[in-house]
């Protein structure tokens, strides 16, 4: 199958503001300690000269790299500066932002035990004949695992071939439309789930409860979080694809659906199309045909902003064509799929699929709310669950522990999962499950570790916002702090390994750093980043962050140079 990038819909208009202060506390990270660490950090400026500097500057002297801005920070594992180049300048981090979101979760939540509990509840009585007189509601709590994804982290299908270059509106990247991951070492395979399996099991529980007819609607309730599908400065041309899927407290199949087009064996020159999951959601206007023998395929795809119509045209390759599209309304999409699962169990539904949201009514500003101090302390929450307020529970799904999902989030750079995690942090430690409260918590977390408040600003949890900013030295400081924590090695294991797995599967393959570098990748438009840990030739583990902004569209030379810089660091130390 071929996957490609073409046109994408615009983002929804968002309400913006939240203005309340909630105080909690972070054990072990007191204000005085944080101030001391900031003072210590400022007293050790990163050297810009020396053996590493010479090698790095020789790499950056290549004319092909002259268009971009570079920022580099290198420290020892205990945080002592080793090298810096523009390390205090603010850069767009792309998916390196996930380091902040996931590290905050490790520091504040019991990740090895914490699960999500999604309940199916009845809003009315069930009579003796099995008729529910009321609505059936799916109570979303931000569980990102209601999908066919394998846990623990597993090897995916082989990488599909990229589309022809002339069809790309932007370069296909490991974190773009063709995002696939490779397996973590030592993780056993598990059978692949059917896309509908979780919802089918919930429908089975409803049937086992005695319900035979639902005299009402099937409602997807995502009011556990505010209705904020997208953050500030998400590119409108990213939102059609799975990696730009809208966030919702009720998410099914990672809020995407897979369109497949192939040759129709029953009709000469004809094509067949199908969706996975096989749910009636989008309307497809399919004018695509199959490319002839030895003819280059030129597929096209479009969904206009807010539209439920998907147009397909052009030609598909003989092997078929596939595109993972983000859904428009996740809670409604889940309700549509769940109603279908109920019907498959023989349960009659008289009503329609519907969604229940909770909208912001704040009148403050994002910047001000994000900046409100919050005293953090570690939570011992065992499961995330919405109150059922006396309603009868007819079915329950309990997720895998959060730590398993964080590993997926970092290994494959899963944007939706990071966004849901940010909102969970806001819900648990701030005022609400919102973007402003989530970034309020991650801001306080970074400041409490000793990172200067002037060295970063985030609008989201995944790095999809082009307005996110952070200095390379902030990443190395954070990662050095993480290394000192009891869970530091466990967190390092969530990162892609050079030449081995995740978004680094196909990088560093012939490098001395293969298997010896653990780092989060980042790719967004003309931004590239790599931050993490590497084992130097001496055996020492070093902390590094290399960030690149403003390279020419479609250029790959910057990523190759980032790898050379990492190898230079490893060879010198």
Secondary structure, 3 states (H helix, E strand, C coil): CEECCCCCCCCCCCCCCCCCCCCCCCCCCCHHHHHHHHHHHHCCCCCCCCHHHHHHHHHHCCHHHCCCEEEEEEEECCCCEEEEECCCCEECCHHHHHHHHHHHHHHHCCCCCCEEEEEEEECCEECCCCEEECCEEEECCCCCCCCCCCCCCCCCCCCCEECCHHHCCCCCCCCCCCCCCCCCCCCCCCCCCCCCHHHHHHHHHHHHCCCCEECCCEEEECCCCCCCCCCCCECHHHCCEHHHCCCCCCCCHHHEEEEEEEECCCCCCCEEEEEECCCCCCEEEECCEECCCCCCCCEEEECCCCCCEEEEEEEECCCCEEEEEECCCHHHHHHHHHHHHHHHCCCEECCCEEEECCCCCCCCCHHHHHHCCCCCCCCCCCEEECCCCCCEEEEEEECCCHHHHHHHHHHHCCHHHHHHHHHHHHHHHCCCCCHHHHHHHHHHHHHHHCCCHHHEECCCCCCCECCCEEEHHHHHHHHHHHHCCCCHHHHHCCCEECCCCHHHCCCCCCCCCCCCEEEEEEEECCEEEEEEEEECCCCCEEEEEEEEECCCCCCCHHHHHHHHHHHHHHHHC
